């Protein structure tokens, strides 16, 4: 099934599982030149993507002068043929190596007309999303006071976001810049999606590992109908051993599809206004539940949940929300 059809069709676990179970284990080597652990179904680590500038689409009066044809500072104008060639090239290369974040970002930019208007409409349909579109906040080390967030109580969104970044040795500045989208408004929507991706990890208690990154891609596919999320979710599991992939499909994919469908559009959440909100309260508000009953098979996820339970028992967690 073409990815654009998969991304725009109503998703069901049976449909998505069928697409995954057809992946031959002999084709795993096509996706990466890096070795992948093939032992028990734990979570192999992903190296953080290289840092990239995160200049917002800036059309203010005091912005630097734009080159002819530029609509914002990082904009690279392309004609229709160039856009099509870039989409094909980055799509093929991205299938061969789904860890290449730059290729996935280029594919997203060059195919944005197929999904960004829908993503923009979902934001504009909600007061919180409309406020984001007016304010155009950025998530970066220069706009977010990470030191202050690190002093918040455990269990708040801000503190848990900082803890998540620390565990993975990650930075909010690691997301690819937007280049090939003509509309400054649509370019901001794409940038917002990229910059808030790590907050989705935090919301769902998903470590920055291969299996949980792919799990989040399934959530994004179900929640936002992103073609690039479909690309990663379908071809990314080739990097797993057959045993790990089968366990991942059983343990994580049905849950990810349900959570994505049930939750509010995550790109329309004004995370910066919620730094001090308790995680449990936030999950209830957004219609999100975490995956239960799988911890013993996934060490990284189990360690995070066990740490949370320890802090709750010690009275060091800010709220007592859903199952823990």
VMD Tcl script that draws the C-alpha trace (Angstrom):
set ca {
  {0.00 0.00 0.00}
  {1.48 3.43 -0.93}
  {2.56 5.47 2.08}
  {0.36 8.42 1.18}
  {-2.66 6.13 1.11}
  {-1.66 4.50 4.38}
  {-1.19 7.90 5.98}
  {-4.57 9.23 4.88}
  {-6.67 6.11 5.47}
  {-8.38 5.17 8.72}
  {-5.85 3.04 10.58}
  {-6.57 -0.29 12.15}
  {-4.15 -2.56 13.99}
  {-4.79 -5.38 11.52}
  {-3.93 -3.20 8.51}
  {-0.73 -1.86 10.01}
  {0.35 -5.20 11.45}
  {-0.13 -6.80 8.06}
  {2.25 -4.27 6.50}
  {4.88 -5.07 9.10}
  {4.65 -8.83 9.02}
  {5.43 -8.86 5.29}
  {8.96 -7.50 5.90}
  {11.47 -10.28 5.19}
  {14.16 -10.62 7.83}
  {16.76 -11.02 5.08}
  {16.26 -7.37 4.09}
  {17.28 -5.91 7.44}
  {20.78 -5.08 6.21}
  {19.39 -2.63 3.67}
  {18.45 -0.10 6.31}
  {21.69 0.66 8.07}
  {25.41 0.17 7.94}
  {25.55 0.19 11.73}
  {25.25 -3.13 13.58}
  {22.07 -3.61 15.56}
  {21.91 -5.84 18.65}
  {19.81 -8.94 17.97}
  {19.59 -10.43 21.42}
  {16.55 -10.36 23.68}
  {13.99 -7.70 22.82}
  {15.55 -4.81 24.67}
  {16.03 -1.33 23.23}
  {19.14 -0.62 21.12}
  {20.22 3.00 21.46}
  {19.97 5.55 18.69}
  {22.75 8.07 18.34}
  {21.41 11.63 18.58}
  {21.11 13.40 15.24}
  {23.72 16.07 14.49}
  {22.89 19.58 15.74}
  {21.23 21.88 13.27}
  {20.24 25.52 13.34}
  {16.62 26.07 14.18}
  {15.93 29.47 12.71}
  {12.19 30.15 12.68}
  {10.54 31.42 9.54}
  {11.03 35.12 10.22}
  {9.10 37.76 8.33}
  {9.39 40.55 10.90}
  {10.45 44.03 9.93}
  {13.87 43.75 11.57}
  {14.71 40.37 10.03}
  {17.83 40.01 7.90}
  {17.26 40.83 4.23}
  {16.05 37.85 2.22}
  {17.52 36.73 -1.06}
  {15.30 36.96 -4.14}
  {12.65 34.24 -3.96}
  {13.21 33.56 -0.28}
  {10.15 33.66 1.99}
  {12.03 33.21 5.28}
  {15.63 33.03 6.46}
  {16.34 29.34 5.82}
  {14.08 28.99 2.77}
  {15.53 27.33 -0.35}
  {13.05 27.90 -3.22}
  {12.56 24.98 -5.60}
  {10.52 24.59 -8.76}
  {8.08 21.73 -9.25}
  {10.58 19.44 -10.99}
  {13.26 20.04 -8.36}
  {10.78 19.32 -5.57}
  {9.70 16.07 -7.23}
  {13.29 14.91 -7.78}
  {14.21 15.74 -4.21}
  {11.18 13.85 -2.87}
  {12.05 10.75 -4.90}
  {15.74 10.85 -4.04}
  {15.30 11.44 -0.32}
  {12.49 8.88 -0.18}
  {14.58 6.11 -1.75}
  {17.64 6.94 0.34}
  {15.52 7.27 3.46}
  {14.11 3.77 2.95}
  {17.65 2.41 2.69}
  {18.67 4.10 5.93}
  {15.85 5.29 8.17}
  {18.39 6.61 10.69}
  {19.30 9.45 8.31}
  {17.33 12.24 9.89}
  {18.46 14.72 7.26}
  {16.95 12.60 4.49}
  {13.70 12.12 6.38}
  {13.55 15.88 6.98}
  {14.14 16.58 3.28}
  {11.42 14.10 2.34}
  {9.05 15.79 4.80}
  {9.77 19.21 3.34}
  {9.43 18.14 -0.28}
  {6.15 16.23 0.27}
  {4.67 18.70 2.76}
  {1.81 19.76 0.50}
  {0.25 16.31 1.00}
  {-0.14 16.63 4.78}
  {0.80 20.05 6.21}
  {-2.50 21.77 5.30}
  {-4.33 19.07 7.26}
  {-1.93 19.44 10.19}
  {-2.37 23.23 10.12}
  {-6.15 22.84 10.05}
  {-6.07 20.56 13.09}
  {-4.13 23.23 14.99}
  {-6.40 26.05 13.84}
  {-9.49 24.10 14.94}
  {-8.51 24.32 18.63}
  {-7.98 27.50 20.72}
  {-4.66 26.22 22.00}
  {-3.45 25.47 18.49}
  {-4.58 28.89 17.25}
  {-2.58 30.53 20.03}
  {0.50 28.60 18.95}
  {0.05 29.76 15.37}
  {-0.21 33.38 16.57}
  {2.74 33.23 19.00}
  {5.01 30.88 17.02}
  {6.94 29.67 20.08}
  {10.17 27.73 19.60}
  {11.60 24.85 21.61}
  {15.36 25.31 21.74}
  {18.09 25.84 24.31}
  {17.92 29.58 23.68}
  {14.15 29.88 24.19}
  {13.55 27.33 26.97}
  {15.16 27.81 30.38}
  {16.29 24.24 30.90}
  {18.00 25.11 34.19}
  {14.71 26.38 35.62}
  {12.84 23.33 34.37}
  {15.46 21.14 36.03}
  {14.54 22.68 39.39}
  {10.84 21.85 39.10}
  {9.38 18.95 41.05}
  {9.63 15.49 39.60}
  {6.44 14.56 37.79}
  {5.97 17.95 36.14}
  {6.20 18.12 32.38}
  {9.16 20.52 32.45}
  {11.23 18.45 34.87}
  {10.49 15.16 33.12}
  {11.40 16.70 29.75}
  {14.78 17.77 31.14}
  {15.30 14.35 32.71}
  {14.49 12.70 29.37}
  {17.05 14.89 27.57}
  {19.68 14.16 30.21}
  {19.23 10.40 30.04}
  {19.65 10.36 26.30}
  {22.43 13.00 26.25}
  {20.21 14.98 23.89}
  {19.57 18.64 23.18}
  {16.44 20.47 22.04}
  {18.64 21.96 19.29}
  {19.03 18.69 17.41}
  {16.07 18.98 15.03}
  {16.55 19.66 11.33}
  {15.95 23.13 9.95}
  {13.03 23.69 7.54}
  {14.25 24.63 4.05}
  {12.04 23.53 1.18}
  {8.55 24.63 2.21}
  {7.46 27.85 0.48}
  {4.81 29.07 2.92}
  {6.26 30.59 6.13}
  {3.13 29.48 8.00}
  {3.43 25.87 6.83}
  {7.17 25.98 7.48}
  {6.43 26.92 11.08}
  {3.95 24.04 11.44}
  {6.66 21.63 10.25}
  {9.21 23.16 12.61}
  {6.76 22.93 15.50}
  {6.22 19.22 14.84}
  {9.96 18.56 14.77}
  {10.76 20.59 17.88}
  {8.03 19.02 20.00}
  {8.80 15.41 19.03}
  {10.86 14.81 22.19}
  {7.96 16.04 24.31}
  {5.85 13.20 22.87}
  {8.55 10.82 24.14}
  {8.27 12.45 27.55}
  {4.47 12.30 27.58}
  {4.42 8.57 26.81}
  {7.53 7.60 28.87}
  {9.32 6.28 25.76}
  {13.13 6.11 25.95}
  {15.26 7.40 23.03}
  {15.90 3.94 21.60}
  {15.18 2.31 18.26}
  {12.09 0.34 19.27}
  {10.54 3.25 21.15}
  {11.40 5.75 18.42}
  {9.56 3.52 15.94}
  {6.71 3.12 18.42}
  {6.38 6.90 18.54}
  {6.35 7.00 14.73}
  {3.31 4.71 14.82}
  {1.68 7.07 17.34}
  {2.42 10.03 15.05}
  {1.07 8.16 12.04}
  {-2.14 7.40 13.89}
  {-2.42 10.86 15.45}
  {-1.35 13.10 12.56}
  {-1.38 10.90 9.41}
  {2.20 11.82 8.52}
  {3.57 9.99 5.43}
  {7.12 10.17 6.77}
  {5.98 8.54 10.01}
  {4.54 5.74 7.87}
  {7.88 5.42 6.08}
  {9.79 5.06 9.34}
  {7.21 2.79 10.96}
  {7.08 0.38 8.01}
  {10.75 0.23 7.03}
  {12.42 1.02 10.35}
  {11.64 -2.41 11.87}
  {13.93 -3.98 9.25}
  {16.79 -3.02 11.56}
  {15.44 -5.34 14.27}
  {15.97 -9.06 14.47}
  {12.92 -11.13 13.54}
  {12.38 -12.05 17.19}
  {12.59 -8.46 18.43}
  {10.40 -7.21 15.60}
  {7.68 -9.78 16.26}
  {7.66 -8.92 19.97}
  {7.56 -5.20 19.17}
  {4.62 -5.70 16.81}
  {2.67 -7.56 19.50}
  {3.60 -5.34 22.45}
  {3.72 -1.84 21.02}
  {2.00 -1.39 17.66}
  {-1.64 -1.98 18.73}
  {-1.16 0.31 21.73}
  {0.47 3.03 19.61}
  {-2.38 2.96 17.08}
  {-4.99 3.22 19.84}
  {-3.20 6.04 21.66}
  {-2.66 8.05 18.49}
  {-6.30 7.79 17.49}
  {-7.65 8.59 20.96}
  {-5.39 11.56 21.76}
  {-5.84 15.18 20.82}
  {-3.55 16.26 17.94}
  {-0.24 16.50 19.78}
  {1.20 19.15 17.47}
  {-1.50 21.52 18.74}
  {-0.49 21.34 22.41}
  {1.08 24.51 23.84}
  {3.72 22.63 25.83}
  {5.50 25.78 27.00}
  {2.43 26.83 29.01}
  {2.32 23.43 30.71}
  {5.83 23.04 32.12}
  {4.54 22.95 35.72}
  {1.57 20.68 34.99}
  {1.63 17.16 36.44}
  {2.21 14.40 33.90}
  {-0.79 12.37 35.01}
  {-3.15 15.32 34.76}
  {-1.71 16.17 31.34}
  {-2.17 12.63 30.04}
  {-5.78 12.59 31.18}
  {-6.45 15.94 29.54}
  {-4.93 14.83 26.22}
  {-6.61 11.40 26.26}
  {-3.33 9.49 26.53}
  {-2.61 6.29 28.44}
  {0.69 4.47 28.78}
  {1.40 0.91 27.73}
  {0.78 -1.56 30.56}
  {1.84 -5.17 30.88}
  {4.94 -5.03 28.68}
  {7.64 -3.81 31.06}
  {9.32 -7.15 31.68}
  {10.19 -7.50 28.01}
  {11.56 -3.97 27.49}
  {14.30 -2.96 29.92}
  {14.54 0.74 29.10}
  {10.81 1.26 29.52}
  {10.75 -0.81 32.71}
  {13.54 1.25 34.32}
  {11.67 4.50 33.69}
  {8.43 3.16 35.14}
  {10.24 1.71 38.17}
  {11.96 5.03 38.85}
  {8.61 6.80 38.76}
  {7.06 4.32 41.20}
  {10.00 4.77 43.58}
  {9.58 8.55 43.52}
  {5.84 8.25 44.06}
  {6.29 6.01 47.07}
  {8.79 8.51 48.50}
  {6.32 11.36 48.03}
  {8.63 13.11 45.56}
  {6.27 12.98 42.55}
  {3.97 15.90 41.93}
  {0.70 14.02 41.35}
  {-0.92 10.60 41.64}
  {-2.66 10.15 38.30}
  {-3.30 7.07 36.21}
  {-2.00 3.55 36.78}
  {1.58 3.52 38.08}
}
mol new
graphics top color blue
foreach p $ca { graphics top sphere $p radius 0.5 }
foreach p [lrange $ca 0 end-1] q [lrange $ca 1 end] { graphics top cylinder $p $q radius 0.2 }
display resetview
